[in-house]
Amino acid sequence: MNEDLGKERMKASESAPMPTKQKNDGKVRNQTTEVPKNRFPWTTIIVVIAFVVLIAIVVGVLQLGSS
């Protein structure tokens, strides 16, 4: 009952695109299938806000320089 909905249990060697030397024991976890997909994109929001602030500063400096 430990399996979460929407997550597929795979061995490490089954999900690798190339043959690996990884052993298929219980210690190895497949990170691509274990990561939840509903993470909120905080990084994107912060980068967009920083970009808008940078553009506002540049426009403000250009306005002061032209007057």
C-alpha positions as CSV (number, residue, x, y, z in Angstrom):
1,M,0.0,0.0,0.0
2,N,3.0,2.3,-0.2
3,E,2.6,3.0,-3.9
4,D,1.3,6.4,-4.8
5,L,-1.2,6.9,-7.6
6,G,0.4,8.0,-10.9
7,K,3.8,6.7,-10.1
8,E,5.2,3.7,-11.8
9,R,7.7,1.4,-10.0
10,M,10.6,0.6,-12.3
11,K,14.0,-0.9,-11.8
12,A,16.9,1.4,-12.4
13,S,18.1,-0.5,-15.4
14,E,14.6,-0.6,-17.0
15,S,14.4,3.2,-17.3
16,A,17.9,3.9,-18.5
17,P,18.4,4.7,-22.2
18,M,21.8,2.9,-22.2
19,P,22.9,-0.2,-20.4
20,T,24.1,0.7,-16.9
21,K,26.2,-1.0,-14.2
22,Q,23.5,-0.3,-11.7
23,K,22.3,-3.2,-9.6
24,N,18.6,-3.8,-9.4
25,D,18.4,-3.9,-5.6
26,G,15.9,-2.0,-3.4
27,K,18.4,0.8,-2.6
28,V,18.4,2.3,-6.1
29,R,15.4,4.6,-6.9
30,N,14.4,5.9,-10.3
31,Q,14.2,9.7,-9.9
32,T,12.3,10.3,-13.1
33,T,9.3,8.3,-11.9
34,E,9.6,9.1,-8.2
35,V,9.4,12.9,-8.6
36,P,5.9,14.4,-8.1
37,K,4.7,16.3,-11.2
38,N,2.6,19.0,-9.4
39,R,5.4,21.3,-8.2
40,F,4.6,25.0,-8.4
41,P,7.0,26.9,-10.7
42,W,8.5,29.4,-8.2
43,T,11.7,29.7,-10.2
44,T,9.9,30.8,-13.3
45,I,7.8,33.3,-11.4
46,I,10.9,34.8,-9.7
47,V,12.8,35.0,-13.0
48,V,9.9,36.8,-14.8
49,I,9.5,39.3,-11.9
50,A,13.3,40.0,-11.9
51,F,13.2,40.5,-15.7
52,V,10.3,43.0,-15.4
53,V,12.1,44.9,-12.6
54,L,15.3,45.1,-14.7
55,I,13.4,46.4,-17.7
56,A,11.6,49.0,-15.5
57,I,15.0,50.2,-14.1
58,V,16.5,50.5,-17.6
59,V,13.4,52.4,-18.9
60,G,13.6,54.7,-15.8
61,V,17.3,55.4,-16.4
62,L,16.7,56.2,-20.0
63,Q,13.8,58.5,-19.1
64,L,16.0,60.4,-16.7
65,G,18.9,60.6,-19.2
66,S,16.7,62.0,-21.9
67,S,15.2,64.8,-19.8
